[in-house]
Structures are given as C-alpha cells and as structure tokens.
Amino acid sequence: MKFGVFILGDKPNHLSEKEVLDNVRAEVRWADELGYDEVWLAEHHFSPYGIIADLPMAAATFAAETERVRIGTACMVSPFHSPIQLAERIAMADVLSNGRFDAGFGRGYQAHEFKKFGVSMDEATGRYQEGFEIVAGLLNNENFSYEGKYFQVEDVTIYPRPIQKPFPVWGTVMKTPSSFEWLADRGYGAIIGNPYTVDPDLQGALDLYLETQTSRGLGTGTDNMWALLNAFCSADDEFARTYPRESVELSIETHRKYSSPFERGQEIPADYKAYSDWFDKHDKQSYQQVLDSHLTLMGNPDRIIEKMKTVIDMGWENIILRMSRGGAMDRSKVYESMKLFADEVIPAVNELQAEAKAKKAGASAQPASV
C-alpha cells in the first residue's frame, strides 16, 4: 500500500505567510525522510483556507529539497488557468524533479475564487474537462491540437518536454457517476475524498469507479486511485484523539467562512446542484464528527491499524493522510505523528494487505464445489 501526505497550506492567524510555507516545506522534507510515497498539494486563492497558490512552482521548490518522494497536486483548478501555460509549468516541474511530479486536476468549488477570477461557475465542468484534456495532450504528445468550446490549441509543442512518458494525470472526484465515467474513459487516475468532508462514502465511490472501469473493459485494479483520510498518530491514544482538536476546529471554521459554492439563500449554479445541502451539512460539522468517523485515523498505532483493516477490506491501495489539518499544531508533534505512523503503522498495514491478498488468491485457486 502507498501512503501520501496531504498539505493544504492552512494559514492560522498567529502565523505569517513565511511561517506557513516554511512549515509546508518541512512536512515535505519529513515525508521524504520518513519514507512516504507522495506529498499531495492543494491550490486555493484569496483566503487563509490554503495559501499554496502556484502548485508547479511549489513542487519545483520542494523537489530541490528532497530526493525520492513524489510530488502531486490534489488539485490544480484547471478552470483558472491557461492550459498551454499550465502544461509548460507542469513540464518544468517534472524535469526539475527528475520525473517525480503527478498532475491532479479539479474543477474547483469555492464561489469567491470563481468570482475574483471572473470565471462563471456554470462553465466550471466544461472548462475543467477541456483544460484537463489539453494539458494531458500537450504533456503526452510532441504536437497537439484541440478544438473545444472554451479553449482551442493548434499544432502546439511545449518545451521543455516532460521526463515521464506517459505522464501521470489524476482527477478529483467523489460521487457523480458521469465524473467517474469521464475519467475512466480516458484512462485517468482518480483522487477520491476532499479536505472538508466528514466520513466520505469511500466504499460507494470505489465501487462506482470499479464498475465504470469493468464496464469499459479496463480491469479492476485500484492502483490508479487514492483515498483521502484525516489522521494523527501518537503512542498515547488519548493525546492523539484530543490534541488535534484546536487545529481541526480552526480548519472547520475557516472552511465555513470561505468555502461555500454559492451564497446562502442565493441560486445554486447549474454545475453544483449536488451541493444544494451545503449549508445544512457544513453548518453541523464538528470535531467530534471527524473523530467518530469509522475511517478517521486518529489514535495510537493499534487503533489505526485496526481501522486500516477496513480500508484494506474495501480494496484501497493508495491512501492520502491529512496529518496537520488546520496548520496550527506544534511542528514537533506533527513530525512525531508522521514518524510513528511510518515506523509502526505502515509496516503492519503492508503485512495485513499481503495476508489479505494471499488469502484471496488461495480462495480463488480452490476448485469449485460440485
């Protein structure tokens, strides 16, 4: 099983922008040092909810400070970017990282970001899909052309050419069947879950994606899917379940203030009808909800390993951990959490997964009963 670390770049009031980004850089270096497979960065604008505004630039910086960890984006918001320029920046990051960059894209959801960029939310899905396809096409083809509703590209070759061939690309998705179908049809990977949802329906999302792949003859593997979970680890189980409270509650409040896809009481954009219950759902969020989720990995190694049995049974192979939600936790505590998880949880989970695969293989090898 692969493990990644999700980094939003949350900015608490008591930290400067420099301090926040220094903390982000430290987490990336720790992930590299401790053996995590990937760090996943998120793009946001115009608020302290997340301040990593330029992900390819950040990835290139972090690549210079690390040796082996992959650097992914979960996600770059393609409606906010020129696809050609975004493809060039991604290719630069890939070369500077020696082929360690994973490009993940999403359509965005925060109304104030769309308003300030001057992009209609009614065009979000179309711009996301067209931008995604153009960037993937430019990264994977020497010459590429595209004719769409929002973007047109005629016989373009970007330089530098990326190192990775084919270039790994991902889309963020949760429950919409058409979104899974769109990704599967193109062979793109899926990042499932988001930084703010409590107890997402990961089983349903996984089943939907696998059904989509199977119906298209694309196999049933889950190696091209990642699931995002909240996590914090300490040898002291009570400490692991109480210490993150202040920082997580700060994250919840910041999310309420900045992250809505429409103004309270106003018309819901056409592309966001699935968010009609946004305020009912998010007004009720609490730290206890996060803690009580059957897939929240907060506790001592034994508690987390027990929960990971459910994750393995569900069929997941790649997990993204949100280890420092809210950005207000003491750095030494975050490092200790990451280290203990790497030292004790990951080896135990890999053993459990190997046992589960062996058991499954043994069962499938048994002759059918007459």
VENHU-V359202 format. One record per residue. N is the residue number from 1. RES is the residue in three letters. SS is DSSP state (hx for helix, st for strand, lp for the rest). PHI is phi in whole degrees, 0 to 359 (* if undefined). Layout:
# VENHU-V359202
N|RES|SS|PHI  N|RES|SS|PHI
This chain:
# VENHU-V359202
1|MET|lp|*  2|LYS|st|264  3|PHE|st|234  4|GLY|st|242  5|VAL|st|240  6|PHE|st|272  7|ILE|st|229  8|LEU|lp|269  9|GLY|lp|79  10|ASP|lp|301  11|LYS|lp|243  12|PRO|lp|293  13|ASN|lp|301  14|HIS|lp|277  15|LEU|lp|247  16|SER|lp|282  17|GLU|hx|301  18|LYS|hx|297  19|GLU|hx|295  20|VAL|hx|298  21|LEU|hx|290  22|ASP|hx|296  23|ASN|hx|295  24|VAL|hx|299  25|ARG|hx|300  26|ALA|hx|297  27|GLU|hx|298  28|VAL|hx|296  29|ARG|hx|297  30|TRP|hx|296  31|ALA|hx|300  32|ASP|hx|294  33|GLU|hx|295  34|LEU|hx|271  35|GLY|lp|95  36|TYR|lp|295  37|ASP|lp|279  38|GLU|st|202  39|VAL|st|246  40|TRP|st|241  41|LEU|st|256  42|ALA|lp|240  43|GLU|lp|264  44|HIS|lp|214  45|HIS|lp|219  46|PHE|lp|70  47|SER|lp|200  48|PRO|lp|284  49|TYR|lp|304  50|GLY|lp|195  51|ILE|lp|241  52|ILE|lp|270  53|ALA|lp|286  54|ASP|lp|238  55|LEU|hx|288  56|PRO|hx|300  57|MET|hx|297  58|ALA|hx|299  59|ALA|hx|298  60|ALA|hx|296  61|THR|hx|296  62|PHE|hx|293  63|ALA|hx|298  64|ALA|lp|290  65|GLU|lp|254  66|THR|lp|228  67|GLU|lp|241  68|ARG|lp|226  69|VAL|lp|296  70|ARG|st|280  71|ILE|st|237  72|GLY|st|241  73|THR|st|240  74|ALA|lp|224  75|CYS|lp|205  76|MET|st|275  77|VAL|st|269  78|SER|hx|297  79|PRO|hx|298  80|PHE|hx|269  81|HIS|lp|232  82|SER|lp|290  83|PRO|hx|300  84|ILE|hx|294  85|GLN|hx|295  86|LEU|hx|295  87|ALA|hx|298  88|GLU|hx|298  89|ARG|hx|293  90|ILE|hx|295  91|ALA|hx|298  92|MET|hx|300  93|ALA|hx|297  94|ASP|hx|294  95|VAL|hx|295  96|LEU|hx|293  97|SER|lp|267  98|ASN|lp|59  99|GLY|lp|78  100|ARG|lp|245  101|PHE|st|254  102|ASP|st|245  103|ALA|st|262  104|GLY|st|250  105|PHE|st|234  106|GLY|st|214  107|ARG|lp|270  108|GLY|lp|83  109|TYR|lp|205  110|GLN|lp|271  111|ALA|hx|301  112|HIS|hx|293  113|GLU|hx|292  114|PHE|hx|300  115|LYS|hx|299  116|LYS|hx|283  117|PHE|hx|274  118|GLY|lp|72  119|VAL|lp|247  120|SER|lp|287  121|MET|hx|292  122|ASP|hx|291  123|GLU|hx|255  124|ALA|hx|300  125|THR|hx|295  126|GLY|hx|298  127|ARG|hx|292  128|TYR|hx|300  129|GLN|hx|293  130|GLU|hx|294  131|GLY|hx|298  132|PHE|hx|303  133|GLU|hx|296  134|ILE|hx|293  135|VAL|hx|299  136|ALA|hx|299  137|GLY|hx|295  138|LEU|hx|291  139|LEU|hx|287  140|ASN|hx|256  141|ASN|lp|227  142|GLU|lp|298  143|ASN|lp|231  144|PHE|st|217  145|SER|st|229  146|TYR|st|203  147|GLU|st|238  148|GLY|lp|233  149|LYS|lp|287  150|TYR|lp|253  151|PHE|lp|226  152|GLN|st|228  153|VAL|st|228  154|GLU|st|236  155|ASP|st|51  156|VAL|st|253  157|THR|lp|238  158|ILE|lp|266  159|TYR|lp|226  160|PRO|lp|288  161|ARG|lp|285  162|PRO|lp|293  163|ILE|lp|285  164|GLN|lp|284  165|LYS|lp|218  166|PRO|lp|290  167|PHE|lp|276  168|PRO|lp|285  169|VAL|st|232  170|TRP|st|221  171|GLY|st|236  172|THR|st|276  173|VAL|st|203  174|MET|lp|228  175|LYS|lp|226  176|THR|lp|288  177|PRO|hx|305  178|SER|hx|296  179|SER|hx|291  180|PHE|hx|297  181|GLU|hx|297  182|TRP|hx|297  183|LEU|hx|293  184|ALA|hx|296  185|ASP|hx|301  186|ARG|hx|259  187|GLY|lp|75  188|TYR|lp|274  189|GLY|st|283  190|ALA|st|234  191|ILE|st|249  192|ILE|st|247  193|GLY|lp|109  194|ASN|lp|207  195|PRO|lp|290  196|TYR|lp|243  197|THR|lp|286  198|VAL|lp|272  199|ASP|lp|53  200|PRO|lp|297  201|ASP|lp|278  202|LEU|hx|293  203|GLN|hx|296  204|GLY|hx|297  205|ALA|hx|294  206|LEU|hx|298  207|ASP|hx|299  208|LEU|hx|297  209|TYR|hx|293  210|LEU|hx|295  211|GLU|hx|297  212|THR|hx|295  213|GLN|hx|298  214|THR|hx|298  215|SER|hx|296  216|ARG|lp|254  217|GLY|lp|68  218|LEU|lp|257  219|GLY|lp|88  220|THR|lp|235  221|GLY|lp|286  222|THR|lp|244  223|ASP|lp|290  224|ASN|lp|258  225|MET|st|229  226|TRP|st|235  227|ALA|st|244  228|LEU|st|257  229|LEU|st|227  230|ASN|st|286  231|ALA|st|206  232|PHE|st|197  233|CYS|st|232  234|SER|lp|209  235|ALA|lp|297  236|ASP|lp|269  237|ASP|hx|300  238|GLU|hx|295  239|PHE|hx|298  240|ALA|hx|298  241|ARG|hx|261  242|THR|hx|245  243|TYR|lp|301  244|PRO|lp|291  245|ARG|hx|308  246|GLU|hx|301  247|SER|hx|291  248|VAL|hx|294  249|GLU|hx|296  250|LEU|hx|297  251|SER|hx|299  252|ILE|hx|297  253|GLU|hx|293  254|THR|hx|296  255|HIS|hx|298  256|ARG|hx|301  257|LYS|hx|285  258|TYR|hx|244  259|SER|lp|256  260|SER|lp|289  261|PRO|lp|276  262|PHE|lp|198  263|GLU|lp|287  264|ARG|lp|305  265|GLY|lp|86  266|GLN|lp|266  267|GLU|lp|296  268|ILE|lp|274  269|PRO|lp|303  270|ALA|hx|303  271|ASP|hx|284  272|TYR|hx|234  273|LYS|hx|298  274|ALA|hx|293  275|TYR|hx|262  276|SER|lp|299  277|ASP|lp|265  278|TRP|hx|308  279|PHE|hx|290  280|ASP|hx|300  281|LYS|hx|287  282|HIS|hx|275  283|ASP|hx|294  284|LYS|lp|264  285|GLN|lp|297  286|SER|lp|209  287|TYR|hx|298  288|GLN|hx|297  289|GLN|hx|300  290|VAL|hx|300  291|LEU|hx|296  292|ASP|hx|279  293|SER|lp|301  294|HIS|lp|292  295|LEU|lp|244  296|THR|lp|277  297|LEU|st|262  298|MET|st|247  299|GLY|st|156  300|ASN|lp|279  301|PRO|hx|305  302|ASP|hx|298  303|ARG|hx|297  304|ILE|hx|293  305|ILE|hx|299  306|GLU|hx|297  307|LYS|hx|293  308|MET|hx|293  309|LYS|hx|299  310|THR|hx|295  311|VAL|hx|298  312|ILE|hx|295  313|ASP|hx|298  314|MET|hx|291  315|GLY|lp|108  316|TRP|lp|288  317|GLU|lp|239  318|ASN|st|225  319|ILE|st|236  320|ILE|st|257  321|LEU|st|255  322|ARG|st|267  323|MET|lp|272  324|SER|lp|229  325|ARG|lp|299  326|GLY|lp|96  327|GLY|lp|73  328|ALA|lp|253  329|MET|lp|281  330|ASP|lp|301  331|ARG|hx|300  332|SER|hx|295  333|LYS|hx|290  334|VAL|hx|296  335|TYR|hx|298  336|GLU|hx|299  337|SER|hx|297  338|MET|hx|297  339|LYS|hx|291  340|LEU|hx|296  341|PHE|hx|299  342|ALA|hx|291  343|ASP|hx|283  344|GLU|hx|245  345|VAL|hx|283  346|ILE|hx|300  347|PRO|hx|299  348|ALA|hx|294  349|VAL|hx|294  350|ASN|hx|297  351|GLU|hx|294  352|LEU|hx|297  353|GLN|hx|294  354|ALA|hx|298  355|GLU|hx|296  356|ALA|hx|295  357|LYS|hx|292  358|ALA|hx|295  359|LYS|hx|296  360|LYS|hx|294  361|ALA|hx|296  362|GLY|hx|295  363|ALA|hx|294  364|SER|hx|288  365|ALA|hx|276  366|GLN|lp|291  367|PRO|lp|294  368|ALA|lp|294  369|SER|lp|287  370|VAL|lp|270
